Amino acid sequence: MKRIAAYIIVIMSIFGMARAQGDYEAITFSQSDYWGTARFMGAGGAFGATGGDFSAVSTNPASIGLFKRHETSITPMVLSFGYTDTYYYNGKSSAQKFKYTVPQAGIVLANSIRQDTKWKFWQFGFGYNRIMDFNQTFRANAQVNSTLADMIIPHANGTDYRYLTGDAALAWYGWVIDTIPGTHNQYYSFFSNQDIEQQALVVRSGAINEMSLTLGGNYNDKLFIGASLGFPFLDFKETTTYREMPAYGGDLSGVKDYTLTSVQRNTGAGVNFKLGFTYQPVNFIRIGAAFHTPTYYWKVRDNFYRDILTHLSNGTNLDYNYENINTFTLTTPLKFNVNSAFLIAKRAFVAAEYEFENYGMATLYADNYDYIAENEAIKTKYGISHSVRVGAEVNVTQGFALRAGYRLRTSPYKMAESNYNNMAHYVSAGLGFRGKILFFDLAYVLRMSKDSYWLYDAYGAPCLYNSKIHSVVATIGCKF
């Protein structure tokens, strides 16, 4: 029955499935992975209390209060090379990716206050910083005794094959599942309980770039305050190419292999507000804190496309697809951070920061969907994540500085089952040349993380991947 239907029914572009966003997207778009100037990156991003760097307004807007001259800067080059080792069942795979980005550009105007007051300066800043980078690639390859069809069959059972939608329709017309003889709504798969070779390639790209308007002030060189209105722009794309075939060649009831290609693209814009202060009780110590409201992303566009290409042993190819487009809103968790800096004879500093975020507070919403189950899953699976940033800088000469830093972002999961829990470490070093007007900074950053990824939801085993990304960052700027 199916063999005839597959040839006579034209189903291109009519598949539909009410695909709602889940906790994966909510957490992915809520996380921060601050990028910016080479000085900021080289010293581990620990500039909340140190101040005097445009990228620090992303963590503590009071950092703008340390500026006493106009300054403009741009980071025209981040060259990143990443490689990932993936462990999936009995297989190990590796992947590499090279990427070029421009993560920062901004201007700060510092104006002295010529009045009989202890307010010394006020500052205004405008520009953007990259607060999250999604670029990553990993592969998976293993011989297993499970199949994607085992996930699809329970959802297809009970529905007549003529009315299947979404992934179930894709699997039906791609010959991955078939009706049990004598029935119209009960299914099985030739791939079930067989030795199957599974291959997958996951390619992620995009970023969250935040435009900001920041206003700051300097009170008697003791208290520095700042407030920032941020407009993050989200652009995320994930392409997964998944393939199944008999492990030892041949075919299964005339099917040699099939490839399922999924493309998810999310774009949108949001708004948030940040408020911070830095206080210098003595000449060699600064302490500060900042509060970030939740970011509200409205009308995030979700474009999801899925295509199946099946090769039959008789030389025939079957190619079917569907596409789903919808919109949703996302409210990310609020953030709070504290920071400190120890100043050494105006020639060096050592700084540290701590940031708190409860990912269980993220929420999804849409006019045509209630997201009750997804929001409950977020509260159940995710909890408090801690970020620590430490850094140091020393001016070897009046115009030459060396820097080093370290960052840690802990897992967002409440109950992590292994070390592959989305924890990330950053190790950095840098140098800078500063004249009276021009400056140039260079930094190296190594990002190390481990995470897990299910190729088809919670069925089977997850891919466990170990990622390392090497980045070289260069910034140029001038004071005037």
C-alpha positions in Angstrom: 0.0 0.0 0.0 2.7 2.4 1.0 4.8 1.7 -2.1 1.9 2.9 -4.3 1.0 5.9 -2.2 4.5 7.2 -2.2 4.5 7.6 -6.0 1.0 8.9 -6.5 0.5 11.4 -3.7 2.1 14.8 -4.1 2.9 16.1 -0.6 5.7 18.6 -1.0 5.3 21.6 1.3 2.0 20.6 2.8 3.3 18.9 6.0 2.4 20.7 9.1 3.3 20.3 12.7 2.6 22.5 15.7 6.3 22.8 16.7 6.7 24.9 19.8 10.0 26.2 21.3 11.3 24.2 24.3 13.7 24.6 27.1 16.7 24.1 24.8 16.0 27.4 23.0 15.1 29.2 26.2 18.4 28.4 27.9 20.5 28.7 24.7 19.3 32.3 24.2 19.5 33.3 27.9 23.2 32.5 28.4 26.0 35.1 28.2 29.5 34.5 26.8 30.8 38.1 27.0 33.1 39.2 24.1 34.5 42.6 23.5 37.8 44.5 23.3 41.1 42.7 23.3 42.0 44.4 26.7 38.7 43.1 28.1 39.2 39.6 26.8 42.9 39.4 27.7 42.2 40.2 31.4 39.4 37.7 31.7 36.6 40.3 31.4 37.2 41.4 35.0 36.6 45.1 34.3 33.4 45.8 36.3 35.3 47.6 39.1 38.4 48.3 37.0 36.5 50.4 34.5 37.8 52.4 31.6 36.9 49.9 28.9 33.9 50.1 26.7 33.1 46.3 26.8 32.8 46.5 30.6 29.4 48.3 30.3 28.0 44.9 29.4 28.7 43.6 32.9 28.7 46.8 35.1 27.6 50.1 33.4 29.3 52.1 36.2 32.6 51.2 34.5 31.9 54.1 32.1 32.3 56.5 35.1 36.1 55.9 35.0 36.5 57.6 31.6 38.0 61.1 31.7 38.6 61.5 28.0 36.6 60.8 24.9 37.4 57.4 23.5 36.4 55.3 20.4 37.4 51.7 19.8 36.7 48.9 17.4 37.6 45.2 17.5 37.8 44.5 13.8 39.2 41.0 14.1 38.5 37.9 16.1 40.0 34.8 14.4 38.7 31.6 16.0 39.7 28.0 15.3 37.7 25.4 17.2 37.8 21.6 17.3 35.5 19.2 18.9 35.8 15.6 19.9 32.5 13.8 20.2 31.7 10.4 21.9 28.6 8.6 20.8 28.0 5.0 21.9 31.1 3.2 20.7 32.3 5.9 18.2 34.5 8.9 18.4 34.4 11.7 15.9 36.2 15.0 15.4 35.2 18.3 13.7 36.9 21.6 13.1 35.6 25.1 12.4 37.3 28.5 11.5 35.4 31.7 12.1 36.0 35.5 11.7 33.9 38.0 13.7 33.8 41.7 14.7 32.5 41.6 18.3 32.7 45.2 19.4 32.6 48.8 18.4 31.8 51.8 20.5 32.4 55.4 21.5 32.5 57.1 24.9 32.2 60.9 25.4 33.5 62.1 28.8 32.7 65.6 29.7 34.0 67.6 32.7 31.6 69.5 34.9 32.8 73.0 35.3 30.8 74.0 38.4 31.4 74.2 42.1 30.3 70.6 42.7 31.9 67.3 43.6 30.5 65.8 40.4 33.7 65.7 38.2 32.6 64.1 35.0 29.6 62.7 33.2 29.9 60.2 30.3 27.8 58.9 27.5 28.5 55.7 25.6 27.1 54.2 22.5 28.0 51.0 20.6 27.7 47.3 20.7 29.3 44.2 22.3 28.9 40.6 21.5 27.4 38.9 24.6 26.9 35.4 23.1 28.6 33.5 20.3 26.9 30.4 19.0 29.5 29.2 16.4 30.3 25.5 16.9 30.6 22.3 14.8 30.6 18.7 15.9 30.2 15.2 14.4 28.9 11.9 15.7 29.3 8.4 14.2 28.5 5.0 15.8 27.0 1.6 15.1 24.0 1.1 17.3 20.9 -1.1 17.7 18.4 1.8 17.8 16.9 4.1 15.3 15.2 7.5 15.0 12.1 5.6 13.9 11.6 4.3 17.4 10.9 7.9 18.5 8.5 8.6 15.6 6.4 5.4 15.8 4.6 6.1 19.1 3.5 9.6 17.8 2.3 8.1 14.5 0.4 5.2 16.0 -3.4 5.8 16.0 -3.3 8.2 13.0 -4.3 7.0 9.5 -1.3 7.2 7.2 -3.2 9.6 5.0 -3.4 12.2 7.8 0.1 12.0 9.2 1.9 15.4 9.6 5.3 16.7 10.6 8.0 14.1 11.3 5.6 11.2 11.1 4.6 12.2 7.5 8.3 12.7 6.6 9.2 9.2 7.9 6.2 7.6 6.1 6.8 9.1 2.7 10.6 8.6 3.1 10.0 4.9 3.8 11.5 5.0 7.3 8.2 3.7 8.8 5.4 1.6 7.3 2.0 0.4 8.3 1.7 -3.0 10.0 0.1 -5.3 7.4 -3.7 -5.2 7.7 -3.8 -1.8 9.4 -4.0 1.8 8.4 -2.8 3.5 11.7 -0.3 1.2 13.3 3.4 1.4 12.3 6.7 -0.4 12.4 10.1 0.3 10.9 12.6 -1.8 8.9 15.3 -0.1 10.9 14.1 -1.2 14.3 16.1 -3.9 16.1 18.8 -3.8 13.4 22.5 -3.0 13.5 22.4 0.6 12.2 25.2 3.0 11.4 24.3 6.5 12.5 26.1 9.6 11.3 25.4 13.2 12.2 26.9 16.7 11.6 25.7 19.6 13.7 26.7 23.1 12.6 25.8 26.2 14.7 26.3 29.8 13.8 25.2 33.2 14.8 25.4 35.4 17.9 23.7 37.9 20.2 25.0 41.4 19.6 23.9 44.0 22.1 23.6 47.7 21.2 23.7 49.9 24.3 23.1 53.5 25.4 25.0 54.1 28.6 25.0 57.2 30.9 27.5 57.5 33.7 28.9 59.9 36.3 32.0 60.5 38.5 31.4 61.9 42.0 34.6 63.2 43.6 36.7 60.3 42.1 35.1 58.1 44.8 31.7 57.0 43.5 31.1 56.0 39.9 27.6 55.3 38.6 26.1 54.1 35.4 22.9 53.0 33.7 22.6 51.3 30.4 19.7 50.6 28.0 20.5 47.5 26.0 19.0 46.2 22.7 20.2 42.7 22.0 19.8 41.3 18.5 19.5 37.5 18.3 20.6 35.6 15.2 20.9 31.8 15.7 21.1 29.0 13.1 21.6 25.3 13.7 21.8 22.8 10.8 21.8 19.1 11.6 22.5 16.4 9.0 21.5 13.0 10.3 22.0 9.7 8.4 21.0 6.1 9.0 22.0 3.0 7.0 22.5 -0.8 7.6 25.8 -1.2 9.5 27.2 -3.8 7.2 26.0 -2.6 3.9 23.1 -3.8 1.8 19.6 -2.6 2.3 16.6 -3.0 4.6 13.5 -4.0 2.5 14.8 -2.0 -0.4 16.0 1.0 1.6 19.8 1.7 1.4 19.9 4.8 3.6 18.1 8.0 4.4 19.4 11.5 5.4 17.3 13.8 7.5 18.4 17.5 7.3 17.0 19.9 9.9 17.6 23.7 9.7 16.5 25.9 12.6 16.8 29.7 12.3 15.9 32.2 15.0 16.0 35.9 14.7 14.7 38.6 17.0 15.4 41.7 19.2 15.0 42.4 22.8 15.5 45.1 25.5 17.0 45.2 29.0 18.2 47.7 31.6 21.3 47.6 33.7 22.2 49.7 36.7 25.6 49.7 38.5 27.9 51.5 40.8 31.6 51.4 41.7 33.0 52.9 44.9 36.7 53.6 45.7 37.0 53.9 49.5 40.8 54.2 49.4 43.2 54.9 46.5 44.1 51.2 45.9 40.7 49.5 46.2 37.5 49.6 44.2 34.3 47.7 44.8 31.1 47.6 42.8 27.9 45.8 41.9 25.4 45.8 39.0 21.9 44.6 38.4 20.6 43.4 35.0 16.9 43.2 34.4 15.6 40.2 32.4 15.9 40.7 28.7 12.5 40.7 27.0 12.7 39.3 23.4 9.5 40.0 21.5 8.3 38.4 18.3 11.3 36.0 17.9 10.9 34.5 14.5 11.4 30.7 14.4 11.8 29.2 11.0 12.1 25.4 11.1 12.8 23.3 7.9 13.2 19.6 7.7 13.9 17.4 4.6 14.3 13.7 4.1 16.2 12.1 1.2 15.9 8.3 0.9 18.0 6.2 -1.4 16.4 2.9 -2.6 18.3 -0.1 -3.8 16.5 0.1 -7.2 18.2 3.5 -7.8 15.1 5.6 -6.9 15.5 8.7 -4.7 12.7 10.0 -2.5 12.9 13.6 -1.3 10.2 15.2 0.9 10.2 18.2 3.3 8.1 20.5 5.4 8.6 23.9 6.9 7.1 25.6 9.9 7.3 29.3 10.8 6.0 30.8 14.0 6.9 33.5 16.6 7.3 33.5 20.3 8.5 35.8 23.1 11.2 34.9 25.6 12.0 36.5 29.0 15.5 35.6 30.2 16.5 35.5 33.9 17.7 38.6 35.8 21.4 38.9 36.7 23.3 40.3 39.6 27.1 40.7 39.9 29.6 42.0 42.4 33.1 43.1 41.4 36.3 44.4 43.0 39.7 45.7 41.9 43.0 46.1 43.7 45.2 48.9 42.2 48.9 48.8 42.5 50.8 52.1 42.3 48.8 53.1 39.2 50.9 50.6 37.2 48.9 47.4 37.7 45.6 45.9 38.9 44.2 42.6 40.0 40.4 42.2 39.7 37.7 39.7 40.4 34.0 39.4 39.7 31.1 37.1 40.5 27.8 36.9 38.6 24.6 35.1 39.6 21.8 33.9 37.3 18.9 31.6 37.9 18.0 30.0 34.6 14.9 28.4 36.1 13.3 31.9 35.8 13.4 31.9 32.0 9.9 31.8 30.4 8.4 31.4 27.0 5.1 32.8 25.7 3.1 33.0 22.5 -0.4 34.2 21.6 -1.4 30.8 20.1 0.4 28.4 22.5 0.5 28.3 26.4 4.0 26.8 26.9 2.9 25.4 30.3 4.8 22.2 29.8 7.9 23.9 28.5 8.0 26.4 31.3 7.6 23.7 33.9 10.4 21.8 32.2 12.6 24.9 32.5 11.9 25.2 36.3 12.5 21.5 36.8 15.7 21.1 34.8 17.6 24.4 35.3 18.8 26.3 38.3 21.4 28.7 39.5 24.6 29.2 37.4 27.6 31.0 38.8 30.2 33.0 36.8 33.6 34.0 38.1 36.0 36.3 36.3 39.5 37.2 37.4 42.2 39.2 35.6 45.3 41.2 36.0 47.2 43.8 34.1 50.7 45.3 34.6 52.2 48.2 32.8 55.8 47.0 32.1 56.6 50.5 30.7 54.5 53.6 30.4 53.1 52.5 27.0 53.3 48.7 27.2 51.1 46.4 29.3 50.7 42.6 29.8 47.5 40.9 30.8 46.2 37.6 31.9 42.8 36.2 33.0 40.5 33.3 33.7 36.7 32.9 33.5 34.4 30.1 34.8 30.8 29.6 34.0 29.2 26.8 35.9 26.5 24.4 34.6 22.9 25.7 34.3 21.5 22.3 35.1 20.1 21.4 38.5 21.0 17.8 38.3 23.9 17.3 36.0 24.4 13.6 35.2 28.0 13.8 34.0 30.8 16.3 33.5 29.3 17.1 30.1 27.0 19.7 31.6 27.7 22.9 29.7 30.3 24.2 32.1 32.8 26.5 30.3 36.4 27.6 31.2 38.3 30.5 29.6 42.0 31.1 29.8 43.4 34.3 28.3 46.5 36.4 27.9 47.2 39.7 26.2 49.3 42.8 25.6 48.7 46.4 24.8 50.4 49.5 23.4 49.1 52.9 24.5 50.2 56.3 23.4 48.7 59.7 24.2 46.1 59.3 21.4 46.2 55.9 19.8 46.2 52.4 21.4 46.3 48.8 20.1 45.5 45.7 22.1 45.9 42.0 21.3 44.6 39.0 23.2 44.5 35.2 23.0 41.6 33.3 24.5 41.1 29.5 24.9 37.5 28.4 25.6 37.0 24.9 26.9 33.6 23.3 27.4 31.8 20.0 27.6 28.2 19.4 26.8 25.7 16.8 25.7 23.3 16.7 22.7 20.5 14.3 21.9 20.2 13.6 18.2 16.6 12.6 18.6 15.2 13.9 21.8 15.7 11.7 24.9 15.8 8.4 22.9 19.0 6.5 22.8 22.2 8.0 24.2 23.4 11.6 24.0 26.4 12.8 22.1 29.1 13.9 24.5 31.3 16.5 23.1 34.5 18.2 24.3 35.1 21.5 22.6 38.1 23.8 22.5 38.1 27.1 20.7 41.3 29.2 20.2 40.7 32.9 19.4 43.0 35.8 18.6 41.4 39.2 19.3 42.7 42.6 18.1 41.4 46.1 19.0 42.4 49.5 17.8 41.2 52.9 19.2 42.0 56.4 20.1 41.5 59.0 22.8 40.6 62.6 22.1 
